[in-house]
Amino acid sequence: MKKSLTFSALAAGTKAAGDGRYPEKQAMAALHRAIDCGITTIDTSVLYGQGRAERMTGKVMATRRQEVCLVSEVVSGAANRWLSRRFCQASLKRLQTDHIDFYILHRRYPGLLASAVRNLERLRQEGLIGGWGVADFDVRDIKQLLALPGGENCRINKVMYHCAARGPEYRLLDQCRQAGIHLMAYSPFGGAGDPLLSAPVLEIIARDHRCQPAEIALAWILRQPGMTAIIEADSPVHPGRLARAKTLGLTAADLAAINGVFPPPVIRQPLSRQQ
């Protein structure tokens, strides 16, 4: 098994492709274009189109596996040893690879966290995965996870995070950094039907920087150390433009303007979650 690659600042998401919103050939071309632009982390899941996204990603992996840090998910209910192995092997077949760099537990399954950790650790020790992580774990969840045998090996927490969903800033970001857990921010432009990119504050700042509001939204996320933002590979915005967001420096005035519209949390807030 090759060594896991480091995370790119942006990850190419495949949920829209899995949901069938774009033809497969178009989605594959977009994924190739993202990799060409330096977006070398790919986020996929068996949950996206019941394996459709993994199969599409696998066709890209057939020629570009060594360039990519591959992240996929296992359903939370697959917490027993037999099911976790079965799901992982099925994903490997769809992805046309012998290992997944990081395997994510899709949310927490009540009462079975210890079992899930044991089985993720078995998959890691057997070389089927390079590492593992979790999704939508808040402060209490991470605390309990780290107290379990093997829990210290968690490497990713995937959460919804954007300037209008700032719940992770209340203790969770610092907690994960201290534990060596990398944050992956999904829905960086807001959830379904969320008009975040049409917020006047983002449009004004984008004009000042001569860029698009999407680039400002990403730059705001990437100002946080140890953070990867997931963008759909088939976004209508060319990934080359979005990739520039990692070098776009927001000023103190920009950040203050965003804080004025989307204030940071001063008390604990429930994490926003993907529906």
Secondary structure, DSSP 8 states (H G I E B T S, - for coil): --------SEEEE-HHHHTTSS-HHHHHHHHHHHHHTT--EEE--TTTTTTHHHHHHHHHHHHHGGG-EEEEEEETT--SHHHHHHHHHHHHHHHTSS-EEEEEEES--TT-HHHHHHHHHHHHHTTSEEEEEEES--HHHHHHHHTSTTGGGEEEEEEE-BTTB-GGGTTHHHHHHHTT-EEEEE-TT-STT--GGG-HHHHHHHHHHTS-HHHHHHHHHHTSSSEEEEEETT-SS-HHHHHGGGG----HHHHHHHHHHS---SS--------
